[in-house]
Amino acid sequence: MSKITILMYATFALITSLADISCSTQFQTGRMESMGQTDDSVGQFSDGISRLYGRLKIRSVDDIPESDYFLYKKFVSDSTVNVMVHPAYFLFFQDNNDNKVFVDRGEDFSKNIVDLFIEEYPAEKRSMPEQMKLSLKNEELFLRDKSQKRELLVLVLPPRYKKHPEYPYKKLDEFARYLNEVTHGSPSVLYVESDGFKNGYLSSDTHDRLSKFFNALGINTVRIGGGYKDLCVKNFYDEIVAVRNIRNTVLVPEICTVSPDLINH
């Protein structure tokens, strides 16, 4: 073998090696038998990022004594509350089918899972992934905006979400990291849990507690977004229209996500 040929092979090997190092974020699509994080995916990250993991730093409405409900009135404007049902459901809890997307972040912890998907996932014009990227971007901007302005925002989360059979991030809780990051410790953000993984209905206890909370704050308008518009969001809408003193229940299309299973590829 000539020296020139050897040099060409060596150059190709070096380029391939550098490409492997630079591709720290990978995406998998479709049905997968095994998903989740391994020890190799943990990597090293700063104290600031590490504080985003571990536990959800958002208070549950269940943990607020009725005597303290009045403390949240300062976050209410125009007698309105914003509700986000199952935020970022597509990336964290979507059924394990051909529309499932799994983000393997490798050792890059500079961005949350949602931002990695929005900024780096390849998507053709008018494709399902592009539409999901746009929906998640609008949803995230809304969560950040309401948190920063300290407007009352209630998240409806899947119950005991880390036990969700489709949740792939059990080693490092990426869903907690995402919510902690976008809400940034705002005291105006609270959460309740839906009755099931795949619906937006509330248990009778949660429904009663949320009704008392809204009535104590003088809420008469509920603005609802999240995923999915014709499924879990509709379930929650049906719950809220039955709450006493709620005169306006509004679905906000700009922050409602449509199920990828209902989008034509």
ROGU-828476 format. One record per residue (C-alpha): x, y, z. Coordinates in steps of 0.5 Angstrom, whole numbers, plus 500, padded with zeros to 3 digits. Layout:
BEGIN
XYZ;...
END
This chain:
BEGIN
500500500;503507498;504512503;499517500;494511501;496510508;495518509;488518506;486512510;489516516;485522515;478519514;479516520;481522524;475526520;470520522;472520530;471528530;464527527;463522533;465526538;461532535;455529535;453529542;445529541;442524537;434523535;431516535;424515532;419510531;417504536;423502540;423496545;428499550;429507551;432510557;438513560;445509561;451511565;454514559;448519558;449522565;456526563;458532567;454538568;455545572;451546579;446551576;444545571;444540577;439544581;434543575;434536576;432531582;425534584;420538581;420545584;413547583;408547588;402542588;395545589;394539594;399542599;396549600;392550606;385553604;387558609;393560604;389561598;388568599;396569598;395567591;390573589;396577588;398573581;391574578;389579573;382580570;380574574;383570569;388564570;392560565;392553565;397548561;395541560;400536560;406540557;411538552;407531552;409529545;417529547;416526554;410521554;407520547;405513546;411508543;409508536;412510529;411518532;415517538;421521538;427520543;432525544;439522547;443528549;449525550;454529554;451536552;447539558;447546556;440545553;433542556;430536552;425540549;430546546;434540543;428538539;426545537;433547535;436541532;431536530;431535522;424537519;421538513;417543511;409542513;411535516;409532523;415534526;416541524;408542526;410539533;416543534;412550532;407547537;412546543;416552542;409556542;408552549;415554552;414561550;408561554;410558560;416562560;412569559;407567564;412565569;416571569;410576569;408572575;401571573;397565576;399559572;396552573;400546570;396539569;401534569;400526568;399523575;406520578;409521571;416518573;412511573;409513566;410507562;412511556;417516560;424514558;428519562;428515569;435516571;435523570;429527570;428531564;421533565;423536572;429539569;425542563;419545568;424547573;428551567;422554564;418556570;424559573;422558581;416563580;411562586;405564581;406557578;402551581;400544579;395539579;395532577;390529572;386522573;390518568;396518564;392519557;386523559;386530562;380529567;381530574;379526580;373528584;378530590;382534585;376537582;373540588;380542591;381546584;374549584;375552592;382555590;379558584;373561587;377563593;381567588;375570584;377567578;371567573;375566566;380560565;384560559;387553557;392550552;397544552;396537549;393534546;387539543;382534542;384529547;386531554;385539553;378537551;377533558;380538562;375543559;369539560;371539568;372546568;365548565;362545571;366549576;361554580;362561578;367560572;363564566;368563561;372557559;377559553;381554549;387558546;389555539;396558539;398554545;394548544;398542541;395537536;396529537;402527532;397521530;392526527;397530523;398527516;405526514;
END
